[in-house]
Amino acid sequence: MSHDRVGLLGAGAMGAPIAQRFLEKLGSVAVFDPRQEATAELRAQGAIVCASPEEVTRHADVICASLPSPAALLEVVNGRNGLLAGEEFGVFVDFSTTGPETARQIVSPLAAAGIGYVDCPVTGGTPSARAGTLTLLISGEQDAIDRAMPVLETVGTTMVVMGPEPGQAQTAKIINNFLSATAIAATAEALTLGARSGLDPAALLEVLNAGSGRNTATSDKFPKYVLPRTFDFGFRLELMIKDVDLYMAQARAVGLPMMLGGTVQQLWRLGGTTLGPVADSTLLATMFEAWAGVELDAPGEG
């Protein structure tokens, strides 16, 4: 069955496995990333590696982006040698978490150029990107969504349409990521209290995961990446800070106070100062460990 040619801007922790899914399921992908080291393996696997977003438009009808910040997204769309400087193509799909305001900024120039837009942030992390089991939060015009769907189906198994307006999916995503950020911070604080009080962290996690305290940090991040001391979940601390900042910006935009949000934002920003922006997000737990004078080890470790 024929399908649109696909392109991808960004070959980082999420973009690289998404590009590999495109190669595996669609047979080809045109990729742009300014870092040659990010595209070297994809080139070896058969991807068309481009020197600019503009060049990607020569090879693709549906172009996706997986980028780390609103500024990066605006640059690949509007910048010199960006998408709008290239050939007309069908649909632009944004897998990034860039916030509703950025979505609204790019939809108009894309529409003026005759290009459809699908606001489509993803959740599930790098492991789900590799497996093609991401959850896709989708908003935009139905015609654009329909055209992009064969591409979306190669990377996601759960798709939720949030509405017809670009930015609606972004709003849902930053709410999701705020809750994820809150879960990591709250779980770190709770487990260090348990350890300081003489409880085994692994046994405490077992109780929490069987009870009402269960969350994605207790069920996944702490048993897999914190207790074994690998801290390699694959999501940088600076990206979590960016997402919490976007959440707080949206709260300001609609005039809502965020008492808990402000505290979570301060904790993650402190983590960025303490641990460095490129540290894995699960390393935030070590900041709480240092305050408590304990270490959250798996049984038989440490």
N, C-alpha and C positions, 0 to 999 in steps of 0.2 A: 504494500500500500504506500502511495506517495505521501510525503509530508513536507512541511516547510523546512527549509534549511535553518539551522539554529546557530546563534552566536552567544558568547558569554563574556562579559566584562568583569574581571576580577577572578583570580585563581588562588585565593587564600585558603584558610582552613575550611570554609564552606564551599567556596567556588571550585576548588580543585576536584573534590569528590563529585560535585554536581556535573562538572565537565566530563568526568569519567563516566557518569551515568549516561550523558548524552552520547558519548562515543559508543558505549555498549548497546544502548537501546535504539538510537537513531542512526548510528553509523558514521556520523561526522559532527564536528563542532569547530567554529572559528572563535579563537580566544584572544583577548587582549589583557595583559597585565604589564605595568611598567617594569616589573622586576623579572629579569630573564630567568633567575633561578626558580621562579614560581611556575614558569611555563615549560621548562626544559623537559620534565617527565611527560607532560601532556603532548609535547611535540614528538617525543619518542614513541608515544602510543598512537600517533596518527592525527593529532589535532592540527588544524591550520592556525599557526601562531601569527598574529597581526601586530603591526607596529603602532596602531592607533585605533580608537573607536571608529573613526571614519573608515578605516580599511575594513573593519568588521562588516560594515554595511554593504560591502561589495560581495560578501560571501553568505549573507544570512537574511532571512525574511522575518524571523522572530528572534529578537535580541534580548537577552536577559542580563541582569546585573546582580552581582553579589559583592557589595562594597562596604567599607568599614565606617563611612561617615556621610552626613548630608553634603559636606563640601566635595567629597570625592564623586558623589553622584552628580551634582550640579556640573562639575568639571567635565565628566565624560559625555554629558548631554549637550551642554552649551559652550564648552571650551573650544580652544583652537584644536582642530582635527578631531572634534567631538562628533557625536552621532548626527547632529543637525547640519554639520558640514559635509556629510556624506550623501550617499544615494538614498532615495526614498525606500523604506522597507515597511513591513506590515504592522508589527506590534512590538512594543517595548514592555518587558516584564521586569519589575523591580523586586528581587528577592531580598534586598537589603532591609535593615531596620533604620529608617531615616526620618521617621516622624511625619505626621499629617501635613505640616506646613510645607515641607520639602515636596511632598506629593503634589500639593496644589501649585507649587511653583513650576513644576516641569510639565504638567498636563497640558497647559495652554500652548506653549511653543511646539510641543509634539503634535497636538491636534492641528495647529496651523500648518504643519508640514505634511499633514495627511497620515500621521502615524498613530495607531491605537495605543492605549496605555492600560496596563493591568498592574494595579497596586497589589503586590503579592509577597509580603514578608513571610518567612518560614520559621518554624520552630521544631525542635527535636535534636539540634546539635549535630556535630560532625559525625557521630556514629550513625544517625538516621540518614544523613546526607549520603554516606557511603552505601547504605542499604537501600536507598530509594524509598524510605518510609517517613519522609518529612510530613508534617502537618502544614498545609498551605492556607493562609488567611487571605482572602481574595476580595477585591472591590474594583469596580470599573464598569464600563459599558459592556453589555452582554455580547455584542459582536466581537469585541476584542478578546474577551474571555474565551469564547467558543473557538476562535482561531488559535489561541495559545494552548488550549486544553491538551492536545496530543503531546506537547512539550511538557506541560505540567505533570501529566500522568507518568512520566518517566522518573520523576523525583519525589512524588508525594503519594501517599495512600489515603490521607484524610484531607478533604478540602471543604472549607467553610466559606461561603460567600457572605460577606459582611454588609454588602449594599452596593448601590450603583455609583457612589461618589468616591473618587480617588482621595485617599486619606483615611477612609473608614477602616480599612484593613490595618493601616499603620497604627491607628489609635488602639485597636484591639491588641496588636503585637506589643506595644510599649506597656500596656496594662499587664499582659502576660509576663513580660520580662521583669517588670517591677515586682510582681508576686514571686518570681523565681529568685530575684535578688534578695527579697525579704526572707524567703525560706532559707537561703544559705546563711544569712547573717543570724537569723533566729536560731537555726539548728546549731551553728557554731557556739553561740552563747549558751544554749541549753546543754549541749554535750560537755562543754568545759565545766559547767556547774556540776554536772553529774560526775565527771572525772575528779574534780576537786573534792567532791563529797564521798569519794571512794568507790564509785560505780564503774564497772567495765563498760567502755564505750560501745563495744559490739553488742553486748547484752542489752544495753539501753536502747540501741537502735532497733533491735529485735522487738522490744516492747513497743516502741513508738510506731513501728511499721505494722504492728498488729492492732494498734489502737487509733484513737482519734487525732493523735499528733502527727500522723503520717503526711509527708509531702515529698516533692521531687528531690529535695536535698537528703532527707532521711532514707529514701528508697533507692536512690541512684548515686548521687554525687559523693556522699560521705562513705558509704560502704565500698564504692569502686575506686575512688580517687584520693580520699583523705585518710581513711584508716590504713590503707596499704602504703601511704606516703608517696604515691606516684605524682599526684597533683598534675595530671595530664588530660583533663577533660577536653581541652582544646578550644576554650573560649577565653580570650584575654580579658584581664581585669579592666583595662581601659574601655573595652566595648560595653561591659556591664555599666560602668560609670556613665558612658554616653547614653545608654538606654534609660537609665534612671533619670538623667538630666532631661531627656526628651519627655518622659512622663511628667516631670515637674513643670516643664514648659507648657505642656498641654493643660495642666491644672490651672496655671496662671492664665492661659488664654481663655478658659471658660469661667474663670473667677471662683475657683474652688480652693479652700484651704486644705492642705495635705499635711496633717500633724505627723502621722507615721511616715509619710513619704519624705519629709524633711530629715527625720532621724536616719532613715535608711540611706538617703543621699549622702549625709555626713559620714556615715560609717564606710561607705564604699570609697568616697573621696579620701578618707584617711587611709584606707587600704592602698589606694594608688600611691599616696605619698610614702607610706611605710614600705611597701613591697615592690613598687615600680609598676609603671603602666602596662608593660608587656607580660607581667606575671600571669600565670593561669588563674582564672577566677576562683578556683577551689582553694588557692593559697590564702584566701581571706581568713580561713579557719585558723591559720597559724598566728594571726594577729590576736585573736581571742585566746589562743593557747598561751601566748606570751603574757597576756594580762593575768591569766589564771595560774601560770606556772605549772602547766600540765601539758601532756602530749596525747593526742587521740590516736592510739595504736590499735591495730588489729591484734587478735589473740596470738601470742607467741612472738610478737614483734616488739622492738624497742625495749 
